[in-house]
Amino acid sequence: MSMFYLRRIETPEGLVMALVTDEDVMDRAVYDEERGVRIIVSRGFYGGGLATEADAIKAIKEADIVVLTGERSVSIGVRMGLVNPDSVLEVKGIKQVQVFKFSY
């Protein structure tokens, strides 16, 4: 079964950020010279504990800010209706998207 790295961070303001990363993109760094765009998937930032897809979905639902990195993580956001596929950044095969939930 494919797993995800899941890290939950609470900001001083009380916002919750969920970082969901495909297991197979951890510790990778890619750079697109033409666009000047870099994705660095470091264990120090993205590496929480290993989690199932159900755990990832629960964390995404509870978070105010979500960072999804990797094909499977991004596809969860798309399936949940949080991510427009046209807004996904892709650099040398690694997909990433950031979602900010706003309430008025």
C-alpha positions in Angstrom: 0.0 0.0 0.0 1.3 3.5 -0.9 1.8 5.8 2.0 2.1 9.5 2.5 4.1 11.7 4.7 1.8 13.8 6.8 2.8 16.8 8.9 0.4 19.0 10.8 1.6 22.5 11.9 -0.3 24.9 14.0 0.5 28.6 13.5 0.7 31.1 16.4 -2.5 32.6 15.1 -4.3 29.2 15.5 -4.4 28.2 11.8 -3.7 24.6 11.0 -1.5 23.6 8.0 -1.4 20.1 6.6 1.5 19.0 4.5 0.8 15.8 2.6 3.6 14.3 0.5 3.8 11.2 -1.6 6.3 8.8 0.0 8.2 8.4 -3.3 9.0 12.2 -3.7 10.5 12.7 -0.2 14.1 13.9 -0.2 13.9 15.0 -3.8 14.8 18.4 -5.2 14.0 19.6 -8.8 14.7 22.9 -10.6 13.3 24.2 -13.8 15.9 26.6 -15.2 13.6 28.2 -17.8 10.9 29.2 -15.3 13.3 29.6 -12.3 11.1 27.3 -10.2 12.4 24.9 -7.6 10.7 22.3 -5.5 12.6 20.9 -2.6 10.9 18.1 -0.7 13.0 18.0 2.5 12.3 15.6 5.3 13.0 18.5 7.8 10.0 20.4 6.5 7.6 17.8 4.9 8.6 14.8 6.9 6.0 14.1 9.6 4.9 10.5 10.1 3.8 8.0 7.6 0.0 8.0 7.0 -2.7 6.3 5.0 -4.8 8.0 2.4 -7.7 8.2 4.9 -5.4 9.9 7.4 -4.4 12.4 4.7 -8.0 13.2 3.8 -8.9 13.8 7.4 -6.0 16.1 7.8 -6.8 18.0 4.7 -10.4 18.5 5.8 -9.3 19.9 9.2 -6.6 22.2 7.8 -6.8 25.9 6.9 -3.7 25.7 4.7 -2.8 22.6 2.7 0.4 21.8 0.8 0.1 18.8 -1.4 3.2 17.4 -3.1 3.3 14.4 -5.5 0.9 12.9 -8.0 -1.2 11.0 -5.5 -1.4 13.8 -2.9 -2.4 16.3 -5.5 -5.0 13.9 -6.9 -6.6 13.7 -3.4 -7.1 17.5 -3.5 -8.6 17.3 -7.0 -11.0 14.5 -6.0 -12.0 16.5 -2.9 -12.9 19.5 -5.1 -10.2 21.7 -3.4 -7.8 21.8 -6.3 -8.4 22.9 -9.9 -6.0 20.7 -12.0 -5.1 23.8 -14.0 -3.6 25.4 -10.9 -1.1 22.6 -10.2 2.6 23.4 -10.4 4.7 20.7 -12.0 8.5 20.7 -12.1 10.3 17.8 -13.7 7.5 15.3 -12.8 6.8 16.5 -9.3 3.4 18.1 -8.8 2.7 20.6 -6.0 -0.2 22.8 -5.0 -1.0 25.0 -2.1 -4.6 25.6 -0.9 -5.7 28.3 1.4 -9.2 28.0 2.8 -10.9 31.3 3.6 -14.0 31.9 5.7 -15.8 35.2 6.0 
